[in-house]
């Protein structure tokens, strides 16, 4: 069964605001003004800041409503769509070019790494609705997960603890804990060694579980009929 959307534009934006549904705003005027101010702050104060000034960029994100634990490293070319919809634990790293598109809350747990150019996509469109409205999902990236360079996570996907999404891979469904994924769509390849596990234990677990970990990906959450026909939240 598909996940329920956290935000459905058709339930928040009246058709009276614009005759053409395809060019109708997906968010309220207040939301758009807030993002305008944040984008100006990003352009003038966040993006030009020297790379070592992680505390400065974290302070700017907190100023706009982000919840950040200690020692979070957001690099200057990282992009966050809505800081007020971002909750990070401690020791989170978000590299240059990484983008967090979060019309709804995205929670990132401790020691998560988002590498260069990766993309967390928190929203899509209901293509079976006559107005093609935007729909957004809450997302959770659990501790010690690694989203590698150029990889993408589809709306509503949950990344399990310690999971690895490989270079350029696309996650269309939930990623199991301590499992390495690659490909488009991403499929499980092997188990990742857990902290405290010695080399022999990791090798034995790989041999026992790799074949059973291979999955056949399904469509992204937004494409499931239960999401599209669910009615009001």
Residue, then its C-alpha position, 0 to 999 in steps of 0.5 A: x500500500x502506498x504512503x499518504x501524502x503529508x501535503x496535497x496542494x489541491x487541498x490548500x490552494x483554491x482554484x479561484x486563485x488562478x484559472x489555469x491549474x497547471x500554472x496555479x501556485x502550489x503554496x500559499x503567498x506566505x510560504x512563497x514570501x518566506x522562501x524568497x527571503x531565505x533564497x536571498x539569504x542563501x545567495x548573499x550570506x550562505x553561498x559566498x561563505x568560506x568552506x570552513x565556516x560550518x557554524x555560520x551556515x548552521x546558524x543561518x539555517x537555524x535562523x530560518x527554523x531548521x533544527x540542527x544538532x551539534x557539529x553539522x557540516x553544511x557546505x556552501x553550495x548545498x541547497x535546502x528548499x525550506x530550512x523550517x522543514x529540516x530536522x538534523x541530529x548531530x554530525x550530519x554532513x551535506x556536501x557541495x551540490x547536495x540538494x534537499x527539496x523538502x516541502x514537508x519535513x525531512x528528518x536526518x539522523x546522526x552521522x548521515x552523509x549526503x555526498x556531492x550532487x545527491x538529491x532528496x526529493x520530497x515532492x512530486x505531482x498527482x498526474x491522475x488528478x485533473x489539476x496536476x497538484x503537487x503532493x509532498x511526503x515526510x521523509x526519514x534518513x536514519x543514522x549512519x546512512x550514506x547517500x553517495x554522489x549524484x544519487x537520488x531518493x524519491x518522495x516518501x522513501x525511508x532510508x534505513x540505518x546504515x544503508x548506502x545508496x551508491x553513486x548515481x543510484x535512484x531509490x524508489x522504495x525504502x532502503x533496508x538497514x545496513x544494506x548497500x544499494x546501487x543502480x537505477x532503480x536501486x537494488x540491494x547488492x550486499x550487507x554493510x559491516x555494522x560497527x563492532x563487527x569483525x571482518x569474518x563476521x561481515x564476510x559470513x553475513x554477506x554470504x548468508x544474506x546477499x542473495x536474499x537481500x536482492x529486491x525488485x523495485x516498485x514504482x515510487x510512492x506517488x505513483x501508487x493508486x492509494x495515494x492518488x485516490x485517498x481523499x482528504x488527509 
